[in-house]
Each structure stands twice: as structure tokens, then as C-alpha cells.
Amino acid sequence: MKTAEAHDTAKPFLKWAGGKRQLLPELRKFYPNTFGAYFEPFTGSGAVFFDLHNRGLLRGRKAFLIDNNPDLIGCYRSLRDDPEGVIRQLTELALEYRRKGSDFYYDLRDRQFNPLRARLFATTGDPVSSYTPDLAAMAIFLNRTGFNGLFRLNSRNEFNVPEGRYSNPQICHPENLRRVSRALNQTGVTIQHGHFSAIEALAQSGDFLYFDPPYAPMSKTARFTSYTAQPFGAGEQRRLHALLLDLSKRRCHVVVSNSAAAEIRRLYDSDATRKARLYVHTVRARRAINSKPSARGAVDEYILTNQRAAAGKPR
């Protein structure tokens, strides 16, 4: 199918740690030619979802965007339901930041965003559905101006990412936010807060699932896995691996990206993995998240999939 017209191309509106825009040329090789529903259980920036949408590959299909981060899903739903409200507030935040600089970032983070979300989480049984356009705009602002697109929570469930070092960050792109809203409002798209294990009861033979879990760290200085209050550790990686084996045996189309860390190599380069007809492809990617600048740069990453790489597929 043809790619959507450039004027209606929706790009990820969040800078997400480990976002997959740079890896899309490799991932596209493993998109199935035909599939049923589409699932993205670690939505993050949604790079693959938006790529599939822009190429017209989701037209007439159901698509499920699932993530365990309530702020992330709250942002997606707010932008879907009230894009103009989000844009209006985000525009005001961007103007204030240009006037006041760093002081505004930390004031917004510590005296507005964290107290507001704390009250929301404490007073409602469903904070995702109660996430307001104003709160979503704050979350997007902090994401666009914070360090490396991280969403990190401390033990008190407070967002604690420091300001990033940007000379002129693009905070609000109104037309792209409207395009994103249109993509999220497309018939068949479901935005769901939940654990990746929800897929087990939903996916059927022929469905396409792309997994982009928090990466297993390559070193102690690269350990950024607290996208929610509960870190994504080795136990969750093993649980995910078991699910991948099951999905492949169901004849679902599975594509997974992960680091080439030792614990992942042990899981993925195994007889059980090969028996499920899942195979590892090593690719090079640039990673910027490490407390030591000297440790950033090109690294090996894994793509685990039961799809054959098609040489003729568009890059």
C-alpha cells in the first residue's frame, strides 16, 4: 500500500527513551505482508504504530495500543479526545518556558505536575480516564524539555527527570498533534492501560504484535527501567519471553526489539526460542542513555521474530 500523503503523516509526539524511529528501516523488513489485528503492548512513543498508520497498513484493521504507564496512556487518550485543549495549554507552557527557562521547568515539575498527579492518583480509582488535557500538556512539556525523553519515577512515585540541555527544543507542534489525534481516532484503534500479559487473552492466529519492552541494561550505568513505579527487571523479561514463545506457537506474527545484554542473550539464544521458530537478528543502533557520556553511541541490539526478512520490502 502507498504511504499516506505527507501532509497527513503523523509523527510520534513524545520523545521516549529507546524510541524506535531510527530502527524503523530494520523493523520494516519484518512487517508481515498480511495480518489480522495489530498490538503494541509497550507503546512508548508509538513509532511502529504511526509508521504502519502512515503507510495505510492499519486501514480496516483493529489496533491495540497498550502500556503499563498510566501517564502515557492518559496523554494518548487526552490527545485523542481533546487535541485543541492539549495544544492550547502546551502552547502556553512553551511560551512561559521561553521567558523563564530552567526555573519554570522545575517549578512546573515539582509544584504543579507532581502534586496534581498525586491528587489524581489518590482520589480516583481510574486516573487514566480522569487524566485532563492540562495534565497531559504538562506531561508532554516535561517530556519534550527533560533529559533524553526519559519518564522516570522515584520510590515516592514522583517524576524526577532533570531538565535536558537543549538550546531550542520543539515543545508544541500543533498540526502534528492534530494528525496524531486523527490517527488515534481512526476506527478500530483502542488505547488501553495495562500489563503486557493482557495480550495473552487477546491475540489470535494471524495477528501482528510488536514488543518494545524496557531494555535490559548493557551495564550498571545504563540502568533506566523505571518507566512506572515498578521497575522492569529480569523476572519480567523471563515472563515476556515465555509469552513470546506461546504467541509464536499460536502462529501470531511476532517482532520484538531488545538489548543484546547477557541476560537477554541467554533467553533469546536458546533451544526453546528456536523450537518456537523465533530467531534473533543483530542490528546496530545508537543509544544516548548512559550516565557516562563515553559509554553512549552505537550498540548491538536484538530483533527477535518469527518473520522472514523480505529483501524487497520498503525501507
Secondary structure per residue as TSV (DSSP state, phi and psi in degrees):
chain	resnum	aa	ss	phi	psi
A	1	M	-	360.0	154.5
A	2	K	-	-77.6	147.8
A	3	T	-	-65.8	145.4
A	4	A	-	-58.1	154.5
A	5	E	-	-56.3	143.9
A	6	A	G	-56.6	-35.0
A	7	H	G	-70.4	-13.5
A	8	D	G	-115.3	15.4
A	9	T	-	-76.1	122.0
A	10	A	-	-94.8	128.0
A	11	K	-	-108.5	152.6
A	12	P	-	-52.1	134.4
A	13	F	S	-95.1	-6.6
A	14	L	S	-114.1	144.9
A	15	K	-	-92.0	108.2
A	16	W	-	-112.9	134.4
A	17	A	T	-55.2	124.7
A	18	G	T	78.9	14.1
A	19	G	-	-53.9	150.7
A	20	K	S	-102.5	15.2
A	21	R	G	-59.7	-40.3
A	22	Q	G	-71.6	-21.5
A	23	L	G	-93.8	-2.7
A	24	L	H	-55.6	-41.0
A	25	P	H	-57.0	-33.5
A	26	E	H	-78.6	-42.6
A	27	L	H	-64.9	-36.0
A	28	R	G	-59.3	-28.0
A	29	K	G	-60.5	-23.1
A	30	F	G	-109.7	8.4
A	31	Y	-	-65.2	131.2
A	32	P	-	-69.0	150.4
A	33	N	S	-68.8	-36.8
A	34	T	S	-136.1	146.4
A	35	F	-	-160.4	168.0
A	36	G	S	-88.5	-109.8
A	37	A	-	-82.2	161.0
A	38	Y	E	-115.9	137.2
A	39	F	E	-129.0	135.6
A	40	E	E	-129.5	91.9
A	41	P	S	-77.8	-12.4
A	42	F	S	-124.1	78.2
A	43	T	-	-63.4	-47.6
A	44	G	T	52.9	-126.8
A	45	S	T	-77.5	-11.1
A	46	G	-	69.8	28.2
A	47	A	H	-58.6	-41.8
A	48	V	H	-72.5	-40.3
A	49	F	H	-56.3	-49.1
A	50	F	H	-66.8	-34.2
A	51	D	H	-64.8	-45.0
A	52	L	H	-63.4	-42.2
A	53	H	H	-61.5	-47.1
A	54	N	H	-63.8	-28.2
A	55	R	T	-87.7	0.0
A	56	G	T	76.6	12.6
A	57	L	T	-82.5	-8.2
A	58	L	T	-102.6	-1.7
A	59	R	T	-61.4	125.7
A	60	G	T	80.2	6.1
A	61	R	S	-117.7	155.9
A	62	K	-	-80.5	143.9
A	63	A	E	-136.0	132.1
A	64	F	E	-117.1	116.8
A	65	L	E	-101.9	116.7
A	66	I	E	-128.1	136.0
A	67	D	E	-153.9	148.5
A	68	N	S	-86.9	-1.1
A	69	N	-	-92.3	109.6
A	70	P	H	-65.5	-32.2
A	71	D	H	-65.7	-41.2
A	72	L	H	-61.3	-50.9
A	73	I	H	-66.4	-35.0
A	74	G	H	-60.3	-40.7
A	75	C	H	-63.8	-46.6
A	76	Y	H	-59.9	-45.8
A	77	R	H	-68.6	-39.0
A	78	S	H	-62.6	-42.4
A	79	L	H	-69.1	-35.1
A	80	R	H	-63.5	-45.1
A	81	D	H	-87.9	-30.1
A	82	D	-	-145.3	66.6
A	83	P	H	-61.1	-37.3
A	84	E	H	-68.5	-35.1
A	85	G	H	-64.6	-42.2
A	86	V	H	-64.8	-46.3
A	87	I	H	-61.4	-43.3
A	88	R	H	-60.7	-47.5
A	89	Q	H	-71.1	-39.0
A	90	L	H	-65.4	-36.5
A	91	T	H	-61.4	-42.6
A	92	E	H	-64.8	-40.9
A	93	L	H	-64.2	-40.7
A	94	A	H	-62.5	-40.9
A	95	L	H	-64.9	-42.5
A	96	E	H	-63.5	-39.2
A	97	Y	H	-65.3	-39.5
A	98	R	H	-64.4	-31.8
A	99	R	H	-80.2	-38.7
A	100	K	H	-111.1	-18.6
A	101	G	T	69.7	-142.0
A	102	S	H	-56.5	-39.1
A	103	D	H	-57.0	-37.4
A	104	F	H	-68.6	-41.0
A	105	Y	H	-55.9	-52.0
A	106	Y	H	-72.5	-31.7
A	107	D	H	-65.7	-43.8
A	108	L	I	-64.7	-44.7
A	109	R	I	-62.4	-50.3
A	110	D	I	-90.3	-28.8
A	111	R	I	-109.4	-9.0
A	112	Q	I	-124.2	-63.2
A	113	F	I	-61.6	-55.3
A	114	N	H	-62.0	-45.3
A	115	P	H	-63.5	-39.1
A	116	L	H	-65.5	-45.8
A	117	R	H	-70.4	-30.8
A	118	A	H	-63.5	-43.3
A	119	R	H	-64.8	-41.5
A	120	L	H	-60.5	-45.7
A	121	F	H	-70.6	-27.2
A	122	A	H	-84.8	-24.5
A	123	T	H	-110.2	-5.2
A	124	T	-	-130.6	144.5
A	125	G	S	-79.8	-10.0
A	126	D	-	-138.7	76.1
A	127	P	T	-62.0	-27.8
A	128	V	T	-64.2	-48.1
A	129	S	T	-69.1	-21.0
A	130	S	T	-96.8	2.5
A	131	Y	-	-64.1	124.8
A	132	T	-	-91.8	159.0
A	133	P	H	-58.1	-35.3
A	134	D	H	-64.4	-43.7
A	135	L	H	-67.4	-39.3
A	136	A	H	-61.6	-41.1
A	137	A	H	-63.1	-39.8
A	138	M	H	-62.1	-44.8
A	139	A	H	-62.2	-42.6
A	140	I	H	-65.2	-42.7
A	141	F	H	-58.3	-49.2
A	142	L	H	-63.7	-34.9
A	143	N	H	-67.0	-40.7
A	144	R	H	-77.0	-21.2
A	145	T	H	-114.3	-8.7
A	146	G	B	-82.4	172.9
A	147	F	G	-65.5	116.0
A	148	N	G	54.6	25.7
A	149	G	G	69.7	20.9
A	150	L	-	-73.9	144.9
A	151	F	-	-121.0	103.0
A	152	R	-	-127.8	135.1
A	153	L	B	-115.9	142.6
A	154	N	-	-87.5	-175.4
A	155	S	T	-65.5	-17.3
A	156	R	T	-94.0	11.6
A	157	N	S	64.3	33.0
A	158	E	-	-107.1	139.2
A	159	F	B	-69.5	122.7
A	160	N	-	-130.7	24.6
A	161	V	-	-73.4	131.7
A	162	P	-	-74.3	166.4
A	163	E	B	-63.2	143.3
A	164	G	-	-82.1	169.6
A	165	R	-	-104.4	83.8
A	166	Y	-	-121.7	138.1
A	167	S	S	-80.3	-35.5
A	168	N	S	-153.3	71.1
A	169	P	-	-67.2	141.1
A	170	Q	-	-83.8	109.7
A	171	I	-	-94.2	-43.1
A	172	C	-	-130.8	121.3
A	173	H	-	-119.9	86.4
A	174	P	H	-52.8	-45.3
A	175	E	H	-67.4	-37.9
A	176	N	H	-66.2	-38.0
A	177	L	H	-62.5	-35.7
A	178	R	H	-69.0	-39.1
A	179	R	H	-63.6	-42.0
A	180	V	H	-59.9	-45.0
A	181	S	H	-59.5	-41.7
A	182	R	H	-64.2	-39.3
A	183	A	H	-63.9	-41.5
A	184	L	H	-72.1	-22.3
A	185	N	T	-89.0	-0.3
A	186	Q	S	-60.7	140.3
A	187	T	T	-55.0	130.3
A	188	G	T	99.5	-8.8
A	189	V	E	-86.4	126.3
A	190	T	E	-117.1	130.9
A	191	I	E	-111.2	115.5
A	192	Q	E	-129.7	132.2
A	193	H	E	-87.6	123.7
A	194	G	-	175.3	171.2
A	195	H	-	-78.9	151.7
A	196	F	G	-59.5	-23.9
A	197	S	G	-66.3	-14.6
A	198	A	G	-59.7	-23.7
A	199	I	G	-60.3	-32.3
A	200	E	G	-55.0	-37.5
A	201	A	G	-89.7	-6.8
A	202	L	T	-107.5	-40.2
A	203	A	-	-73.3	140.6
A	204	Q	-	-126.8	165.3
A	205	S	T	-52.3	132.3
A	206	G	T	93.7	-11.3
A	207	D	-	-75.3	156.2
A	208	F	E	-109.9	126.5
A	209	L	E	-127.5	127.2
A	210	Y	E	-113.8	124.9
A	211	F	E	-113.3	128.8
A	212	D	-	-131.5	72.6
A	213	P	-	-71.3	162.3
A	214	P	-	-53.5	128.9
A	215	Y	-	-70.5	142.1
A	216	A	-	-65.7	131.0
A	217	P	-	-69.0	142.4
A	218	M	S	-78.1	-21.2
A	219	S	S	-155.1	169.1
A	220	K	G	-63.8	-31.2
A	221	T	G	-80.6	-5.2
A	222	A	G	-107.1	17.2
A	223	R	-	-84.9	93.8
A	224	F	-	-128.0	89.0
A	225	T	-	-124.5	5.8
A	226	S	-	-92.9	67.3
A	227	Y	S	-78.3	-19.5
A	228	T	S	-128.0	-178.9
A	229	A	S	-66.2	-19.7
A	230	Q	S	-107.6	115.7
A	231	P	-	-61.3	154.3
A	232	F	-	-96.5	98.2
A	233	G	-	-104.3	-164.6
A	234	A	H	-62.1	-36.1
A	235	G	H	-63.3	-40.1
A	236	E	H	-69.0	-35.7
A	237	Q	H	-62.0	-40.8
A	238	R	H	-67.4	-39.6
A	239	R	H	-63.3	-41.3
A	240	L	H	-63.6	-43.9
A	241	H	H	-58.8	-43.3
A	242	A	H	-61.5	-39.1
A	243	L	H	-65.5	-40.2
A	244	L	H	-61.9	-40.4
A	245	L	H	-60.5	-44.9
A	246	D	H	-63.6	-44.4
A	247	L	H	-64.0	-39.5
A	248	S	H	-65.7	-39.3
A	249	K	H	-66.3	-25.8
A	250	R	T	-77.9	-5.0
A	251	R	T	72.0	33.0
A	252	C	-	-80.4	155.7
A	253	H	E	-88.5	115.2
A	254	V	E	-117.8	130.4
A	255	V	E	-133.8	130.0
A	256	V	E	-132.7	138.0
A	257	S	E	-114.5	142.3
A	258	N	E	-159.5	171.6
A	259	S	E	-75.7	169.2
A	260	A	-	-99.2	31.1
A	261	A	-	-63.1	157.6
A	262	A	H	-56.9	-41.8
A	263	E	H	-66.4	-31.4
A	264	I	H	-75.3	-38.9
A	265	R	H	-58.6	-41.7
A	266	R	H	-63.6	-38.5
A	267	L	H	-72.5	-48.8
A	268	Y	H	-82.1	-34.5
A	269	D	S	-93.2	71.3
A	270	S	S	-140.1	160.8
A	271	D	H	-62.9	-38.0
A	272	A	H	-62.4	-39.4
A	273	T	H	-64.9	-47.8
A	274	R	H	-66.2	-34.4
A	275	K	H	-63.0	-31.3
A	276	A	T	-83.9	4.7
A	277	R	T	63.6	37.9
A	278	L	-	-107.9	133.4
A	279	Y	E	-131.3	147.9
A	280	V	E	-95.5	133.9
A	281	H	E	-120.0	131.2
A	282	T	E	-97.3	129.8
A	283	V	E	-129.6	161.4
A	284	R	E	-100.7	136.0
A	285	A	E	-143.0	153.9
A	286	R	E	-95.1	128.7
A	287	R	E	-122.6	135.7
A	288	A	-	-112.1	1.1
A	289	I	-	-99.8	103.7
A	290	N	-	-164.7	139.8
A	291	S	S	-69.4	-15.6
A	292	K	S	-106.5	112.7
A	293	P	G	-55.1	-32.7
A	294	S	G	-67.2	-18.4
A	295	A	G	-92.5	-1.4
A	296	R	-	-85.6	160.3
A	297	G	E	134.9	-160.1
A	298	A	E	-72.0	132.7
A	299	V	E	-137.0	161.7
A	300	D	E	-77.4	138.0
A	301	E	E	-131.0	159.2
A	302	Y	E	-104.8	140.7
A	303	I	E	-116.5	117.2
A	304	L	E	-103.6	127.0
A	305	T	E	-157.9	156.9
A	306	N	S	-104.5	14.6
A	307	Q	S	-100.1	141.6
A	308	R	-	-78.2	138.2
A	309	A	-	-73.1	122.4
A	310	A	-	-96.4	115.7
A	311	A	T	-61.7	-28.8
A	312	G	T	-87.2	-1.0
A	313	K	S	-72.1	146.6
A	314	P	-	-65.8	143.1
A	315	R	-	-102.5	360.0
